[in-house]
Amino acid sequence: MTIRHIVSWKLAATDDAERDAAFATMQSELEALAGFMPDDIEHLQVGRNIAYPESNWDVVLVGDYPSLEALERYQVHPEHVRVVQIVRQLVVERSAVDFQLD
Protein backbone atom coordinates (compact mmCIF):
# COMPACT_ATOMS: atom_id res chain seq x y z
CA MET A 1 0.00 0.00 0.00
CA THR A 2 1.88 3.07 -1.22
CA ILE A 3 1.00 6.40 0.37
CA ARG A 4 1.51 9.54 -1.72
CA HIS A 5 2.31 12.68 0.30
CA ILE A 6 1.94 15.99 -1.56
CA VAL A 7 2.85 19.32 0.02
CA SER A 8 2.57 22.72 -1.65
CA TRP A 9 3.97 26.02 -0.46
CA LYS A 10 3.74 29.72 -1.28
CA LEU A 11 7.15 31.38 -1.03
CA ALA A 12 7.53 34.41 1.23
CA ALA A 13 10.03 36.18 -1.03
CA THR A 14 8.75 38.52 -3.73
CA ASP A 15 12.10 39.33 -5.37
CA ASP A 16 13.01 36.90 -8.19
CA ALA A 17 16.55 36.30 -6.93
CA GLU A 18 15.31 35.62 -3.40
CA ARG A 19 12.62 33.29 -4.73
CA ASP A 20 15.23 31.40 -6.77
CA ALA A 21 17.45 31.05 -3.70
CA ALA A 22 14.53 29.93 -1.51
CA PHE A 23 13.51 27.27 -4.01
CA ALA A 24 17.09 26.02 -4.38
CA THR A 25 17.40 25.69 -0.60
CA MET A 26 14.07 23.90 -0.27
CA GLN A 27 14.78 21.51 -3.13
CA SER A 28 18.24 20.62 -1.85
CA GLU A 29 17.20 20.16 1.78
CA LEU A 30 13.98 18.28 1.06
CA GLU A 31 15.32 15.92 -1.61
CA ALA A 32 18.27 15.04 0.65
CA LEU A 33 15.80 13.53 3.14
CA ALA A 34 15.47 10.41 0.97
CA GLY A 35 19.07 9.52 1.81
CA PHE A 36 18.34 9.57 5.54
CA MET A 37 15.34 7.23 5.28
CA PRO A 38 15.88 4.91 2.30
CA ASP A 39 13.57 2.21 3.68
CA ASP A 40 10.75 4.67 4.38
CA ILE A 41 10.88 6.85 1.25
CA GLU A 42 10.27 5.17 -2.11
CA HIS A 43 10.42 8.41 -4.11
CA LEU A 44 10.72 12.09 -3.25
CA GLN A 45 10.80 14.99 -5.69
CA VAL A 46 10.53 18.76 -5.28
CA GLY A 47 9.41 20.97 -8.15
CA ARG A 48 8.73 24.62 -8.85
CA ASN A 49 5.60 25.95 -10.50
CA ILE A 50 6.07 26.95 -14.15
CA ALA A 51 2.59 28.22 -15.03
CA TYR A 52 -0.15 30.52 -13.70
CA PRO A 53 1.84 32.06 -10.81
CA GLU A 54 -1.05 34.28 -9.78
CA SER A 55 -3.20 31.28 -8.83
CA ASN A 56 -0.86 28.28 -8.43
CA TRP A 57 1.33 27.43 -5.47
CA ASP A 58 5.07 28.04 -5.89
CA VAL A 59 6.73 24.81 -4.74
CA VAL A 60 5.55 21.21 -4.43
CA LEU A 61 6.92 18.07 -2.83
CA VAL A 62 5.67 14.68 -4.01
CA GLY A 63 6.74 11.72 -1.92
CA ASP A 64 5.82 8.04 -1.97
CA TYR A 65 6.02 5.91 1.17
CA PRO A 66 5.45 2.15 1.47
CA SER A 67 2.95 2.55 4.31
CA LEU A 68 1.23 5.07 6.53
CA GLU A 69 3.63 4.02 9.29
CA ALA A 70 6.60 4.91 7.06
CA LEU A 71 5.08 8.36 6.42
CA GLU A 72 4.61 8.81 10.16
CA ARG A 73 8.26 7.87 10.81
CA TYR A 74 9.29 10.40 8.15
CA GLN A 75 7.25 13.14 9.84
CA VAL A 76 9.04 12.75 13.18
CA HIS A 77 12.53 11.89 11.90
CA PRO A 78 15.04 14.40 13.36
CA GLU A 79 16.37 15.35 9.93
CA HIS A 80 12.84 16.05 8.66
CA VAL A 81 12.11 18.14 11.75
CA ARG A 82 15.31 20.14 11.08
CA VAL A 83 14.36 20.74 7.43
CA VAL A 84 10.83 21.80 8.39
CA GLN A 85 12.32 24.61 10.48
CA ILE A 86 14.29 25.85 7.46
CA VAL A 87 11.30 25.66 5.12
CA ARG A 88 9.02 27.51 7.55
CA GLN A 89 11.33 30.52 7.32
CA LEU A 90 10.98 30.61 3.52
CA VAL A 91 7.22 30.23 3.06
CA VAL A 92 3.98 31.97 3.99
CA GLU A 93 1.48 29.17 3.32
CA ARG A 94 1.44 25.38 3.23
CA SER A 95 -1.09 22.84 2.07
CA ALA A 96 -0.84 19.05 2.05
CA VAL A 97 -2.73 15.90 1.13
CA ASP A 98 -1.94 12.23 1.72
CA PHE A 99 -3.66 9.42 -0.16
CA GLN A 100 -3.31 5.75 -0.96
CA LEU A 101 -2.29 4.79 -4.48
CA ASP A 102 -4.32 2.04 -6.12
JOGIVEN-V36657 format. One record per helix or strand. SS is the DSSP state (H for helix, E for strand). FROM is the first residue (numbers start at 1). LEN is the number of residues. If there is no record, write none. Layout:
BEGIN
ss:SS from:FROM len:LEN
ss:SS from:FROM len:LEN
END
This chain:
BEGIN
ss:E from:3 len:9
ss:H from:16 len:21
ss:E from:43 len:6
ss:E from:59 len:7
ss:H from:68 len:9
ss:H from:78 len:11
ss:E from:91 len:10
END
